[in-house]
Amino acid sequence: MKQIFVKKVSIIAKCLVNTKIFTEMATAELLIKKIFNDSYSEHSFDEWNTKVSELSANRIIAQVATASKVRVRNLIQELWYH
């Protein structure tokens, strides 16, 4: 079975779309990139935005589904070393 991978920005964007904060993945991804660049200007968004296994992505998305608020900066940090 082939393993599927998902970019980190797409995981957070999916959380935002699932909670109806955004309707479009692309719009959510642009916001996440802006938050990353504003908060972590000394780091590269492209170097951070690596691929994560679909299994890990789904686990994170499921955890956020029950949250009352999507904290983008917290998710960026949580995904930092994935």
Backbone as XML, in Angstrom:
<?xml version="1.0"?>
<chain id="A" units="angstrom">
  <residue number="1" name="MET">
    <atom name="N" x="0.844" y="-1.185" z="0.000"/>
    <atom name="CA" x="0.000" y="0.000" z="0.000"/>
    <atom name="C" x="0.885" y="1.243" z="0.000"/>
  </residue>
  <residue number="2" name="LYS">
    <atom name="N" x="0.584" y="2.167" z="-0.887"/>
    <atom name="CA" x="1.376" y="3.378" z="-1.008"/>
    <atom name="C" x="0.976" y="4.380" z="0.076"/>
  </residue>
  <residue number="3" name="GLN">
    <atom name="N" x="1.977" y="4.923" z="0.751"/>
    <atom name="CA" x="1.702" y="5.905" z="1.792"/>
    <atom name="C" x="1.494" y="7.279" z="1.144"/>
  </residue>
  <residue number="4" name="ILE">
    <atom name="N" x="0.523" y="8.011" z="1.650"/>
    <atom name="CA" x="0.197" y="9.332" z="1.127"/>
    <atom name="C" x="0.705" y="10.384" z="2.099"/>
  </residue>
  <residue number="5" name="PHE">
    <atom name="N" x="1.212" y="11.483" z="1.549"/>
    <atom name="CA" x="1.726" y="12.568" z="2.368"/>
    <atom name="C" x="0.996" y="13.868" z="2.055"/>
  </residue>
  <residue number="6" name="VAL">
    <atom name="N" x="0.926" y="14.737" z="3.060"/>
    <atom name="CA" x="0.201" y="15.996" z="2.949"/>
    <atom name="C" x="1.107" y="17.110" z="3.468"/>
  </residue>
  <residue number="7" name="LYS">
    <atom name="N" x="1.108" y="18.254" z="2.787"/>
    <atom name="CA" x="1.892" y="19.405" z="3.256"/>
    <atom name="C" x="1.297" y="19.937" z="4.563"/>
  </residue>
  <residue number="8" name="LYS">
    <atom name="N" x="2.173" y="20.432" z="5.425"/>
    <atom name="CA" x="1.750" y="20.946" z="6.732"/>
    <atom name="C" x="0.715" y="22.057" z="6.598"/>
  </residue>
  <residue number="9" name="VAL">
    <atom name="N" x="0.926" y="22.959" z="5.647"/>
    <atom name="CA" x="-0.015" y="24.076" z="5.479"/>
    <atom name="C" x="-1.412" y="23.561" z="5.130"/>
  </residue>
  <residue number="10" name="SER">
    <atom name="N" x="-1.479" y="22.464" z="4.393"/>
    <atom name="CA" x="-2.778" y="21.898" z="4.010"/>
    <atom name="C" x="-3.496" y="21.279" z="5.201"/>
  </residue>
  <residue number="11" name="ILE">
    <atom name="N" x="-2.739" y="20.758" z="6.147"/>
    <atom name="CA" x="-3.354" y="20.185" z="7.354"/>
    <atom name="C" x="-4.051" y="21.287" z="8.147"/>
  </residue>
  <residue number="12" name="ILE">
    <atom name="N" x="-3.343" y="22.392" z="8.362"/>
    <atom name="CA" x="-3.928" y="23.496" z="9.133"/>
    <atom name="C" x="-5.087" y="24.116" z="8.355"/>
  </residue>
  <residue number="13" name="ALA">
    <atom name="N" x="-4.933" y="24.264" z="7.049"/>
    <atom name="CA" x="-6.010" y="24.821" z="6.219"/>
    <atom name="C" x="-7.262" y="23.947" z="6.303"/>
  </residue>
  <residue number="14" name="LYS">
    <atom name="N" x="-7.080" y="22.639" z="6.285"/>
    <atom name="CA" x="-8.218" y="21.720" z="6.393"/>
    <atom name="C" x="-8.947" y="21.925" z="7.721"/>
  </residue>
  <residue number="15" name="CYS">
    <atom name="N" x="-8.195" y="22.160" z="8.789"/>
    <atom name="CA" x="-8.810" y="22.433" z="10.096"/>
    <atom name="C" x="-9.659" y="23.702" z="10.020"/>
  </residue>
  <residue number="16" name="LEU">
    <atom name="N" x="-9.132" y="24.733" z="9.372"/>
    <atom name="CA" x="-9.863" y="25.999" z="9.250"/>
    <atom name="C" x="-11.113" y="25.849" z="8.382"/>
  </residue>
  <residue number="17" name="VAL">
    <atom name="N" x="-11.020" y="25.075" z="7.325"/>
    <atom name="CA" x="-12.180" y="24.837" z="6.450"/>
    <atom name="C" x="-13.223" y="23.982" z="7.177"/>
  </residue>
  <residue number="18" name="ASN">
    <atom name="N" x="-12.762" y="22.964" z="7.900"/>
    <atom name="CA" x="-13.697" y="22.090" z="8.626"/>
    <atom name="C" x="-14.492" y="22.840" z="9.689"/>
  </residue>
  <residue number="19" name="THR">
    <atom name="N" x="-13.861" y="23.842" z="10.291"/>
    <atom name="CA" x="-14.561" y="24.612" z="11.326"/>
    <atom name="C" x="-15.289" y="25.821" z="10.734"/>
  </residue>
  <residue number="20" name="LYS">
    <atom name="N" x="-15.349" y="25.867" z="9.417"/>
    <atom name="CA" x="-16.093" y="26.888" z="8.676"/>
    <atom name="C" x="-15.534" y="28.300" z="8.850"/>
  </residue>
  <residue number="21" name="ILE">
    <atom name="N" x="-14.259" y="28.412" z="9.257"/>
    <atom name="CA" x="-13.612" y="29.718" z="9.334"/>
    <atom name="C" x="-13.316" y="30.205" z="7.916"/>
  </residue>
  <residue number="22" name="PHE">
    <atom name="N" x="-12.989" y="29.255" z="7.030"/>
    <atom name="CA" x="-12.774" y="29.546" z="5.618"/>
    <atom name="C" x="-13.567" y="28.547" z="4.791"/>
  </residue>
  <residue number="23" name="THR">
    <atom name="N" x="-13.907" y="28.946" z="3.584"/>
    <atom name="CA" x="-14.590" y="28.019" z="2.678"/>
    <atom name="C" x="-13.625" y="27.466" z="1.627"/>
  </residue>
  <residue number="24" name="GLU">
    <atom name="N" x="-12.521" y="28.170" z="1.403"/>
    <atom name="CA" x="-11.561" y="27.769" z="0.375"/>
    <atom name="C" x="-10.213" y="27.397" z="1.001"/>
  </residue>
  <residue number="25" name="MET">
    <atom name="N" x="-9.683" y="26.272" z="0.606"/>
    <atom name="CA" x="-8.367" y="25.832" z="1.095"/>
    <atom name="C" x="-7.281" y="26.851" z="0.725"/>
  </residue>
  <residue number="26" name="ALA">
    <atom name="N" x="-7.321" y="27.353" z="-0.502"/>
    <atom name="CA" x="-6.273" y="28.278" z="-0.973"/>
    <atom name="C" x="-6.244" y="29.553" z="-0.132"/>
  </residue>
  <residue number="27" name="THR">
    <atom name="N" x="-7.394" y="30.075" z="0.220"/>
    <atom name="CA" x="-7.469" y="31.284" z="1.038"/>
    <atom name="C" x="-6.913" y="31.009" z="2.428"/>
  </residue>
  <residue number="28" name="ALA">
    <atom name="N" x="-7.279" y="29.883" z="2.993"/>
    <atom name="CA" x="-6.781" y="29.502" z="4.317"/>
    <atom name="C" x="-5.260" y="29.327" z="4.289"/>
  </residue>
  <residue number="29" name="GLU">
    <atom name="N" x="-4.735" y="28.707" z="3.229"/>
    <atom name="CA" x="-3.294" y="28.496" z="3.119"/>
    <atom name="C" x="-2.535" y="29.814" z="3.028"/>
  </residue>
  <residue number="30" name="LEU">
    <atom name="N" x="-3.109" y="30.799" z="2.337"/>
    <atom name="CA" x="-2.474" y="32.118" z="2.253"/>
    <atom name="C" x="-2.402" y="32.778" z="3.628"/>
  </residue>
  <residue number="31" name="LEU">
    <atom name="N" x="-3.468" y="32.667" z="4.404"/>
    <atom name="CA" x="-3.482" y="33.233" z="5.755"/>
    <atom name="C" x="-2.428" y="32.548" z="6.629"/>
  </residue>
  <residue number="32" name="ILE">
    <atom name="N" x="-2.342" y="31.242" z="6.544"/>
    <atom name="CA" x="-1.380" y="30.486" z="7.355"/>
    <atom name="C" x="0.045" y="30.907" z="6.997"/>
  </residue>
  <residue number="33" name="LYS">
    <atom name="N" x="0.317" y="31.055" z="5.709"/>
    <atom name="CA" x="1.654" y="31.492" z="5.283"/>
    <atom name="C" x="1.957" y="32.880" z="5.843"/>
  </residue>
  <residue number="34" name="LYS">
    <atom name="N" x="0.969" y="33.776" z="5.825"/>
    <atom name="CA" x="1.167" y="35.123" z="6.371"/>
    <atom name="C" x="1.437" y="35.056" z="7.872"/>
  </residue>
  <residue number="35" name="ILE">
    <atom name="N" x="0.662" y="34.277" z="8.599"/>
    <atom name="CA" x="0.870" y="34.138" z="10.047"/>
    <atom name="C" x="2.261" y="33.562" z="10.312"/>
  </residue>
  <residue number="36" name="PHE">
    <atom name="N" x="2.650" y="32.559" z="9.543"/>
    <atom name="CA" x="3.986" y="31.971" z="9.719"/>
    <atom name="C" x="5.058" y="33.031" z="9.506"/>
  </residue>
  <residue number="37" name="ASN">
    <atom name="N" x="4.976" y="33.759" z="8.393"/>
    <atom name="CA" x="5.997" y="34.752" z="8.071"/>
    <atom name="C" x="6.025" y="35.894" z="9.087"/>
  </residue>
  <residue number="38" name="ASP">
    <atom name="N" x="4.864" y="36.281" z="9.611"/>
    <atom name="CA" x="4.803" y="37.329" z="10.634"/>
    <atom name="C" x="5.370" y="36.846" z="11.967"/>
  </residue>
  <residue number="39" name="SER">
    <atom name="N" x="5.069" y="35.620" z="12.323"/>
    <atom name="CA" x="5.454" y="35.089" z="13.638"/>
    <atom name="C" x="6.849" y="34.478" z="13.669"/>
  </residue>
  <residue number="40" name="TYR">
    <atom name="N" x="7.291" y="33.959" z="12.552"/>
    <atom name="CA" x="8.570" y="33.240" z="12.492"/>
    <atom name="C" x="9.420" y="33.767" z="11.341"/>
  </residue>
  <residue number="41" name="SER">
    <atom name="N" x="9.584" y="35.075" z="11.286"/>
    <atom name="CA" x="10.273" y="35.715" z="10.163"/>
    <atom name="C" x="11.716" y="35.236" z="9.987"/>
  </residue>
  <residue number="42" name="GLU">
    <atom name="N" x="12.313" y="34.708" z="11.047"/>
    <atom name="CA" x="13.694" y="34.219" z="10.948"/>
    <atom name="C" x="13.764" y="32.807" z="10.361"/>
  </residue>
  <residue number="43" name="HIS">
    <atom name="N" x="12.613" y="32.195" z="10.092"/>
    <atom name="CA" x="12.563" y="30.844" z="9.533"/>
    <atom name="C" x="11.943" y="30.861" z="8.137"/>
  </residue>
  <residue number="44" name="SER">
    <atom name="N" x="12.209" y="29.828" z="7.387"/>
    <atom name="CA" x="11.684" y="29.705" z="6.026"/>
    <atom name="C" x="10.372" y="28.923" z="6.036"/>
  </residue>
  <residue number="45" name="PHE">
    <atom name="N" x="9.344" y="29.525" z="5.481"/>
    <atom name="CA" x="8.053" y="28.840" z="5.361"/>
    <atom name="C" x="8.214" y="27.565" z="4.534"/>
  </residue>
  <residue number="46" name="ASP">
    <atom name="N" x="8.929" y="27.666" z="3.432"/>
    <atom name="CA" x="9.095" y="26.507" z="2.544"/>
    <atom name="C" x="9.856" y="25.364" z="3.212"/>
  </residue>
  <residue number="47" name="GLU">
    <atom name="N" x="10.818" y="25.684" z="4.061"/>
    <atom name="CA" x="11.542" y="24.633" z="4.782"/>
    <atom name="C" x="10.663" y="23.997" z="5.853"/>
  </residue>
  <residue number="48" name="TRP">
    <atom name="N" x="9.804" y="24.792" z="6.472"/>
    <atom name="CA" x="8.874" y="24.262" z="7.487"/>
    <atom name="C" x="7.786" y="23.412" z="6.832"/>
  </residue>
  <residue number="49" name="ASN">
    <atom name="N" x="7.297" y="23.851" z="5.681"/>
    <atom name="CA" x="6.131" y="23.252" z="5.030"/>
    <atom name="C" x="6.464" y="21.950" z="4.305"/>
  </residue>
  <residue number="50" name="THR">
    <atom name="N" x="6.969" y="20.995" z="5.058"/>
    <atom name="CA" x="7.308" y="19.688" z="4.493"/>
    <atom name="C" x="6.071" y="18.787" z="4.519"/>
  </residue>
  <residue number="51" name="LYS">
    <atom name="N" x="6.233" y="17.599" z="4.003"/>
    <atom name="CA" x="5.121" y="16.656" z="3.954"/>
    <atom name="C" x="5.061" y="15.812" z="5.223"/>
  </residue>
  <residue number="52" name="VAL">
    <atom name="N" x="3.833" y="15.516" z="5.633"/>
    <atom name="CA" x="3.551" y="14.696" z="6.813"/>
    <atom name="C" x="2.695" y="13.526" z="6.327"/>
  </residue>
  <residue number="53" name="SER">
    <atom name="N" x="2.823" y="12.386" z="6.961"/>
    <atom name="CA" x="2.016" y="11.239" z="6.546"/>
    <atom name="C" x="0.524" y="11.559" z="6.705"/>
  </residue>
  <residue number="54" name="GLU">
    <atom name="N" x="-0.264" y="10.986" z="5.838"/>
    <atom name="CA" x="-1.714" y="11.214" z="5.896"/>
    <atom name="C" x="-2.286" y="10.753" z="7.237"/>
  </residue>
  <residue number="55" name="LEU">
    <atom name="N" x="-1.736" y="9.690" z="7.790"/>
    <atom name="CA" x="-2.184" y="9.187" z="9.089"/>
    <atom name="C" x="-1.988" y="10.252" z="10.176"/>
  </residue>
  <residue number="56" name="SER">
    <atom name="N" x="-0.806" y="10.853" z="10.229"/>
    <atom name="CA" x="-0.543" y="11.919" z="11.200"/>
    <atom name="C" x="-1.434" y="13.127" z="10.929"/>
  </residue>
  <residue number="57" name="ALA">
    <atom name="N" x="-1.592" y="13.469" z="9.662"/>
    <atom name="CA" x="-2.445" y="14.609" z="9.292"/>
    <atom name="C" x="-3.873" y="14.390" z="9.771"/>
  </residue>
  <residue number="58" name="ASN">
    <atom name="N" x="-4.406" y="13.208" z="9.522"/>
    <atom name="CA" x="-5.783" y="12.913" z="9.933"/>
    <atom name="C" x="-5.947" y="12.939" z="11.449"/>
  </residue>
  <residue number="59" name="ARG">
    <atom name="N" x="-4.926" y="12.502" z="12.161"/>
    <atom name="CA" x="-4.965" y="12.520" z="13.623"/>
    <atom name="C" x="-5.039" y="13.971" z="14.136"/>
  </residue>
  <residue number="60" name="ILE">
    <atom name="N" x="-4.233" y="14.844" z="13.557"/>
    <atom name="CA" x="-4.236" y="16.257" z="13.958"/>
    <atom name="C" x="-5.571" y="16.909" z="13.593"/>
  </residue>
  <residue number="61" name="ILE">
    <atom name="N" x="-6.064" y="16.650" z="12.410"/>
    <atom name="CA" x="-7.345" y="17.220" z="11.970"/>
    <atom name="C" x="-8.467" y="16.757" z="12.892"/>
  </residue>
  <residue number="62" name="ALA">
    <atom name="N" x="-8.454" y="15.501" z="13.292"/>
    <atom name="CA" x="-9.484" y="14.971" z="14.197"/>
    <atom name="C" x="-9.403" y="15.633" z="15.574"/>
  </residue>
  <residue number="63" name="GLN">
    <atom name="N" x="-8.191" y="15.868" z="16.074"/>
    <atom name="CA" x="-8.029" y="16.530" z="17.374"/>
    <atom name="C" x="-8.588" y="17.946" z="17.331"/>
  </residue>
  <residue number="64" name="VAL">
    <atom name="N" x="-8.318" y="18.652" z="16.256"/>
    <atom name="CA" x="-8.762" y="20.044" z="16.134"/>
    <atom name="C" x="-10.272" y="20.118" z="15.922"/>
  </residue>
  <residue number="65" name="ALA">
    <atom name="N" x="-10.849" y="19.085" z="15.358"/>
    <atom name="CA" x="-12.293" y="19.079" z="15.079"/>
    <atom name="C" x="-13.122" y="19.294" z="16.337"/>
  </residue>
  <residue number="66" name="THR">
    <atom name="N" x="-12.605" y="18.874" z="17.479"/>
    <atom name="CA" x="-13.358" y="19.022" z="18.729"/>
    <atom name="C" x="-13.008" y="20.308" z="19.475"/>
  </residue>
  <residue number="67" name="ALA">
    <atom name="N" x="-12.059" y="21.077" z="18.959"/>
    <atom name="CA" x="-11.653" y="22.325" z="19.622"/>
    <atom name="C" x="-12.646" y="23.435" z="19.311"/>
  </residue>
  <residue number="68" name="SER">
    <atom name="N" x="-12.791" y="24.356" z="20.251"/>
    <atom name="CA" x="-13.702" y="25.473" z="20.031"/>
    <atom name="C" x="-13.055" y="26.564" z="19.180"/>
  </residue>
  <residue number="69" name="LYS">
    <atom name="N" x="-11.718" y="26.522" z="19.089"/>
    <atom name="CA" x="-10.985" y="27.541" z="18.352"/>
    <atom name="C" x="-9.778" y="26.898" z="17.686"/>
  </residue>
  <residue number="70" name="VAL">
    <atom name="N" x="-9.480" y="27.315" z="16.448"/>
    <atom name="CA" x="-8.303" y="26.818" z="15.749"/>
    <atom name="C" x="-7.171" y="27.812" z="16.005"/>
  </residue>
  <residue number="71" name="ARG">
    <atom name="N" x="-6.154" y="27.364" z="16.691"/>
    <atom name="CA" x="-5.005" y="28.221" z="17.006"/>
    <atom name="C" x="-3.884" y="27.917" z="16.007"/>
  </residue>
  <residue number="72" name="VAL">
    <atom name="N" x="-3.807" y="28.750" z="14.994"/>
    <atom name="CA" x="-2.877" y="28.510" z="13.884"/>
    <atom name="C" x="-1.434" y="28.466" z="14.370"/>
  </residue>
  <residue number="73" name="ARG">
    <atom name="N" x="-1.022" y="29.409" z="15.198"/>
    <atom name="CA" x="0.369" y="29.416" z="15.677"/>
    <atom name="C" x="0.695" y="28.138" z="16.461"/>
  </residue>
  <residue number="74" name="ASN">
    <atom name="N" x="-0.249" y="27.673" z="17.265"/>
    <atom name="CA" x="-0.029" y="26.429" z="18.021"/>
    <atom name="C" x="0.133" y="25.243" z="17.077"/>
  </residue>
  <residue number="75" name="LEU">
    <atom name="N" x="-0.681" y="25.216" z="16.028"/>
    <atom name="CA" x="-0.577" y="24.115" z="15.061"/>
    <atom name="C" x="0.741" y="24.177" z="14.293"/>
  </residue>
  <residue number="76" name="ILE">
    <atom name="N" x="1.175" y="25.391" z="13.959"/>
    <atom name="CA" x="2.470" y="25.538" z="13.290"/>
    <atom name="C" x="3.561" y="24.931" z="14.174"/>
  </residue>
  <residue number="77" name="GLN">
    <atom name="N" x="3.527" y="25.271" z="15.458"/>
    <atom name="CA" x="4.536" y="24.748" z="16.382"/>
    <atom name="C" x="4.409" y="23.239" z="16.559"/>
  </residue>
  <residue number="78" name="GLU">
    <atom name="N" x="3.177" y="22.756" z="16.662"/>
    <atom name="CA" x="2.960" y="21.319" z="16.828"/>
    <atom name="C" x="3.515" y="20.533" z="15.639"/>
  </residue>
  <residue number="79" name="LEU">
    <atom name="N" x="3.412" y="21.107" z="14.455"/>
    <atom name="CA" x="3.885" y="20.432" z="13.241"/>
    <atom name="C" x="5.358" y="20.680" z="12.955"/>
  </residue>
  <residue number="80" name="TRP">
    <atom name="N" x="6.006" y="21.505" z="13.740"/>
    <atom name="CA" x="7.388" y="21.930" z="13.444"/>
    <atom name="C" x="8.320" y="20.742" z="13.206"/>
  </residue>
  <residue number="81" name="TYR">
    <atom name="N" x="8.282" y="19.750" z="14.079"/>
    <atom name="CA" x="9.236" y="18.639" z="13.963"/>
    <atom name="C" x="8.636" y="17.373" z="13.372"/>
  </residue>
  <residue number="82" name="HIS">
    <atom name="N" x="7.484" y="17.489" z="12.746"/>
    <atom name="CA" x="6.858" y="16.323" z="12.089"/>
    <atom name="C" x="7.542" y="16.069" z="10.776"/>
  </residue>
</chain>
